[in-house]
Amino acid sequence: MKFTLRQLTLFLVLGIFAMPSLLAVWWWRDFSEKKQQTERQILEALIAADLQEIFVRTSHRRASDNMLFYFPTTSELDSLLRQQAPTRELSLEMQRSLHGTLDWWVKVEPRRADSLFHSALLAAGILLDYRFLQVDLERGDTVFSIRHDVRRWWQPRAMQIQRHVHADTLLHHSDNSMAYVVSRESVVPLLLERSAPTLLLFSVIIGVSAVVLRLWVRQQEAERASAEFTHNIAHELKTPIAVALAAYESLVDFGADINVARRSTLLATSRRQLVKLSELVEQMLVVWRRAGTVALRYEKVEILPLLQRLQDEHELKSDKPVSIFLHVESPKISVEADATHLYHILGNLVDNGVKYSHERAEIDISVGHDAARKQIVFSVADKGRGIKRSDRRRIFKKFFRISEGKLNDVEGCGLGLFYVRMMIERHGGHIEVNSTPGKGSVFTFGLPETPLSP
């Protein structure tokens, strides 16, 4: 069974993203197990420290002959066994019994218990920020307290203050009147430090996977845009060629029998279509070349005559009724620019306004002088379908076309607005669009009064 390149690419992307998912599941399970194990080690270290403290006291001081150790009665042990108490519960009961007798004769040394507890934590590789307390539960007083600080470079100061969110308690009197309490931070920061290499590798894998997915998505978008461009440009080229060819064949078929008026009409039609074809090819060449390599021929361009020529051409060539209204600040207003590209810029904006209008197109072209910015400001407004907010940033990208309902039927190859933006920026200007869906759009751009230095 053969797979296409697209299918293989999809399988590769799915495989790359399945691996981080499996790693995430494995890491979380391992992290949870280590968290439980570490918390269990802390409690065991506390129990062991208490037991060692008892042994130290009994070995350094000889007990009186009258010292009687209290041990659980047979009935108490039977009760624990009937409850199927684990070995730890039996051991703790024995420790409390030892405390009940020994503490009357030999004073408890909580500082030694803390030292033994701290040593046990260090031996297990557990570095925590904690406070070790001995608490009198009957009076509610803290008999002994000592703090051990651990500062981690990656934790902000706010996280290092008052971060004791867990408490481990060990009752060490048979009557439950005294207790050791360890008020500590969570073990999560410690485990994160231990897992830093794994997390770093995990982050790298996710980052690489994200880059691969992004490249794959871009490749798919480029392939789709290329296919749409090929289809649209073929259609755009076919129309003027077909019209010009039909006019030529009419001239050939009728020959000398055709009257002068008819001949002039056919020749004018052929010329318009060839000019349209030439303009389309010119735009394609400009688009495919870098904008910086396009040579601009600056000259003083009289705005009003240029707009009047644009107005006459579009009102005559359009397939729908078109009304273009000119609003020029002064009849003598002019700008230093490339006349050909400026004409194509305005022509593309007017074309878009006509194509995306309803049965009748109304276009308003306004030109004024911005003295503060030293620019000539152009504005092309229509009353067409408008542009969604999500599409406004993308309409100036190469090959992008609005695809919504019947808008796909509008002629175009997705190069017009890209060409407009590129050539305006080449002149040193900037273009922006404001639009309300269902009410129309306004394209505004400004060009410097004087040309940029080459």
URQUISUL-V995554 format. One record per pair of residues at least 24 apart in sequence whose C-alpha atoms are under 10 Angstrom apart, sorted by the first residue. I is the first residue (numbers start at 0). GAP is how many residues later the second one is. Records with the same first field share a line. If there is no record, write none. Layout:
# URQUISUL-V995554
I=GAP, GAP
This chain:
# URQUISUL-V995554
5=210, 214
8=204, 207
9=203, 206
11=200, 201
12=196, 197, 199, 200, 203
13=195, 199
14=194
15=189, 190, 192, 193, 194, 196, 197
16=188, 189, 191, 192, 193, 195, 196
17=191
18=183, 186, 187, 190
19=182, 183, 184, 185, 186, 189
20=181, 185
22=175, 179, 182
23=175, 178
26=168, 171, 172, 175
30=157, 160, 161, 164
31=156, 159
33=153, 154, 157
34=151, 152, 153, 155, 156
35=151
37=83, 86, 87, 88, 149, 150, 152, 153
38=87, 129, 147, 148
40=79, 80, 83, 85
41=75, 76, 78, 79, 82, 84, 86, 126, 140, 145
42=74, 125, 126, 127, 139
43=44, 73, 76, 77
44=71, 72, 73, 74, 75, 76, 78, 79
45=67, 68, 70, 71, 72, 74, 75, 86, 122, 123, 124, 134, 135, 136
46=41, 44, 45, 48, 66, 70, 122, 123, 124, 125, 133
47=65, 68, 69, 72
48=61, 63, 64, 65, 66, 67, 68, 69, 70, 71
49=45, 49, 58, 59, 60, 62, 63, 64, 66, 67, 120, 121, 122, 130
50=40, 41, 44, 45, 47, 48, 62, 65, 121
51=60, 61, 64, 65
52=55, 56, 57, 58, 59, 60, 61, 62, 63, 64
53=41, 44, 45, 48, 49, 52, 54, 55, 59
54=43
55=53, 56, 57
56=45, 46, 49, 50, 51, 52
57=44, 48
60=44, 45
61=43, 44
62=39, 42, 43
63=41
66=34, 35, 37, 38
67=30, 33, 34
68=28, 29, 30, 31, 32, 33
69=24, 26, 27, 28, 29, 30, 31, 32, 104
70=24, 25, 26, 27, 29, 30, 103
71=24, 25, 26, 102
91=78, 79, 80, 82
92=78, 79, 80, 81
93=78, 80
94=76, 77, 78, 79
95=74, 75, 76, 77, 78, 79, 80, 82
96=75, 76, 77, 78
97=74, 75, 76
98=72, 73, 74, 75, 76, 79
99=72, 73, 74, 75, 76
100=72, 73
102=69, 70
107=26
108=25, 35
109=24, 33, 34, 35, 36, 70
110=33, 34, 35
112=67
113=31, 32, 33, 66, 68
116=65
117=30
124=65
125=61, 64, 65
126=24, 60, 62, 63
127=36, 56, 57, 58, 59, 61, 62
128=31, 34, 35, 54, 55, 56, 57, 58
129=33, 34, 35, 36, 37, 52, 53, 54, 55, 56
130=33, 36, 50, 51, 52, 53, 54
131=35, 36, 48, 49, 50, 51, 52
132=36, 46, 47, 48, 49, 50
133=35, 36, 37, 38, 44, 45, 46, 47, 48
134=34, 36, 42, 43, 44, 45, 46
135=40, 41, 42, 43, 44
136=34, 39, 40, 41, 42
137=38, 39, 40
138=38, 39
139=37, 38
140=37
141=36, 37, 38, 39
142=35, 36, 37
143=36
144=35, 36, 37
145=36
146=35, 36, 37
147=36
149=35
151=37, 38, 41
153=35, 39
154=34
159=25
221=177
223=175
224=173, 174, 175, 176, 188, 189
225=173
226=172
227=171, 172, 173, 185, 186
228=169, 170, 171, 172, 183, 184, 185, 186
229=183
230=181, 182
231=167, 179, 180, 181, 182
232=47, 48, 51, 178, 179, 180, 181, 182
233=179
234=176, 177, 178
235=40, 41, 44, 175, 176, 177
236=36, 39, 40, 41, 43, 44
237=39
238=34, 37, 38
239=29, 30, 31, 32, 33, 34, 35, 36, 37, 38
240=29, 32, 33, 35, 36
241=28, 31
242=26, 27, 29, 30, 31
243=24, 25, 26, 27, 28, 29, 30, 33
244=25, 28
245=24
246=24
268=48
271=41, 45
278=61, 65
279=64, 133, 135, 136
282=58, 61, 132, 133, 135, 136, 137
283=131, 132, 135
285=133, 136, 137
286=111, 128, 129, 131, 132, 133, 135, 136
287=110, 131
289=132
290=128, 131, 132, 134, 135
291=130, 131, 133, 134
292=133
293=129, 132
294=43, 131, 159
295=41, 42, 43, 44, 45, 127, 130, 131, 155, 158
296=39, 40, 41, 42, 43, 44
297=37, 38, 39, 40, 41, 42, 129, 152, 153, 154
298=35, 36, 37, 38, 39, 40, 151, 152
299=34, 35, 36, 37, 38, 39, 149, 150
300=32, 33, 34, 35, 36, 37, 38, 39, 41
301=29, 30, 31, 32, 33, 34, 37
302=25, 27, 28, 29, 30, 31, 32, 36, 39, 40, 64, 73
303=24, 25, 26, 27, 28, 29, 30, 63
304=26, 27
305=33, 34, 36, 37, 40
306=36, 39, 40, 58, 59, 60
308=34
309=33, 34, 36, 37, 40
310=36, 39, 52, 54
312=34
313=33, 36, 37, 40
314=39, 46
317=33, 36, 37, 43
318=35, 36, 40, 41
319=34, 35, 37, 38, 39, 40, 41
320=33, 37, 38, 39, 40, 41
321=31, 32, 35, 37, 38, 39, 40, 41
322=31, 37, 38, 39, 40, 41
323=26, 30, 37, 38, 39, 40, 41, 56, 57, 58
324=37, 38, 39, 40, 41, 55, 56
325=37, 38, 39, 40, 41, 54
326=37, 38, 39, 40, 41, 51, 52
327=37, 38, 39, 40, 41, 50
328=37, 38, 39, 40
329=37, 38, 39
332=34, 35, 36, 43
333=33, 34, 35, 42, 115
334=34, 40, 41, 112, 113, 114, 115, 116
335=40, 91, 111, 112, 113, 114, 115, 116
336=87, 90, 110, 111, 112, 113, 114, 115
337=85, 89, 113
340=78, 79, 82, 83, 86
341=78, 81, 82, 85, 105
343=72, 75, 76, 79
344=71, 72, 74, 75, 76, 77, 78, 79
345=32, 33, 34, 74
346=69, 73
347=67, 68, 69, 71, 72
348=30, 31, 32, 33, 67, 68, 71, 93, 94
349=30, 31, 32, 93
350=61, 65
351=30, 32, 58, 59, 60, 64, 65
352=27, 28, 29, 30, 31, 32, 33, 87, 88, 89, 90
353=28, 29, 30
354=29, 30, 52, 55, 56, 57
355=26, 27, 28, 29, 30, 31, 51, 54, 55, 84, 85
356=25, 26, 27, 28, 29, 81, 82, 83
357=25, 26, 27
358=25
359=24
362=79
363=78
364=77, 78, 79
365=78
366=77, 78, 79
367=78
368=77, 78, 80
369=76, 77, 78, 79
370=78
372=73, 74, 75, 76
373=72, 73, 74, 75, 76
374=54, 70, 71, 72, 73, 74, 75
375=53, 69, 70, 71, 72, 73, 74
376=52, 54, 67, 68, 69, 70, 71, 72
377=53, 65, 66, 67, 68, 69
378=52, 53, 54, 63, 64, 65, 66, 67
379=53, 61, 62, 63, 64, 65
380=52, 53, 54, 59, 60, 61, 62, 63
381=53, 57, 58, 59, 60, 61
382=52, 53, 54, 55, 56, 57, 58, 59
383=51, 52, 53, 54, 55, 56, 57
384=50, 51, 52, 53, 54, 55, 56
385=48, 49, 50, 51, 52, 53, 54, 55, 56
386=46, 47, 48, 49, 50, 51, 52, 53, 54
387=46, 47, 48, 49, 50
388=45, 46, 47, 48
391=40, 41, 42, 43
392=39, 40
393=24
394=26, 38
395=24, 25, 26, 35, 36
396=24, 25
419=25
420=24
425=26
426=24, 25
427=24, 25
